Amino acid sequence: MRALDAGVPAMLLEVDRVTEPVDDLVDKLRRYSDWFELLAPKADANKERAARGAAVHDFRLWSRIYPPTGREGYVPVAFVVTGKTAVQRESRMRRLEQVARTYFAGASYPGRSAGITAVDYHRAVPAVVTELERITADPAGVAGAVWRRLGRQEWQSLPEALDNPDGDRLYAAQRKEARDRRAEREAKRPVCARCGAKCSDERWQQVRQSSWPVKWDDLCGECAKESVARAEAERAAQRLAEDVAATSAAEAETSRARGLFRRLG
């Protein structure tokens, strides 16, 4: 199914009369997904494995047969459910969503700890569902908000349902935000007052978590260690000097006492 003038890419259409098991619908998605993974003749498998994002599709067979969708992911699959009752149709679409998530949900981009929530749809099958009864009841027909992307809650127009606002565009924006946060954080990172090097995360956190200010808080970890070692060495040398002085004084006092006894004797 194609409607390029309406902004609808090539789509695969499945009409479901609520007569076959939901597992059969899931199996169809699985077979579509497997077919989309097939390499084109003479495609370099090593380059395909190394490809990232949309570039991976350049090596696949489907891209030689279907025109580009202009969106992330494989060729979309639309399930049009009809027949039975509205409750049964809704239950069927909900069950399909629960069981087929492996094929349409996409994968998380790296960087969750940095606040990245975007989804990588490049190896997912965009799956949308609708009801023939819903289409015929809407004044706009198939152009109305009668489509629901599996994994979403709202009913949308087909172009909206096939769009991926939480995909590459969000990933690019979140990566920029993460870089800006890192840059802002780096600008606040303390610089060692002695060597001029920036403090490590461990040292920075150590200073911030300290309840009492310490003499070497303005130094990096290495310089602080050297200062502590030097101070300990100086204290040890001072204690040794004091011990030697005390010993010498005691010996001198003992010597004077012996001389006094000899004179008295």
PyMOL commands that set and color helices and strands:
alter all, ss='L'
color gray80, all
select helices_A, chain A and resi 4-6+22-36+45-50+53-59+62-65+86-99+101-104+112-114+132-137+141-143+158-162+168-188+201-209+221-264
alter helices_A, ss='H'
color red, helices_A
select strands_A, chain A and resi 12-16+77-81+107-108+119-120+127-131+148-149
alter strands_A, ss='S'
color yellow, strands_A
deselect
rebuild
show_as cartoon
